[in-house]
Amino acid sequence: MRLRRRTLHFLATVLAGIAVLVVNTASWLYVHQPETPDELLK
């Protein structure tokens, strides 16, 4: 039971980290990160 709880906690932590990366990066490729249009910044 304790191992299952630790595994689920680890999995949730990894998934949360991936979610933060997806939200924070405009593109998965760091070479191509387009500028945000001015209309979206208003």
Secondary structure, DSSP 8 states (H G I E B T S, - for coil): -HHHHHHHHHHHHHHHHHHHHHHH-S-SSTT------HHHH-
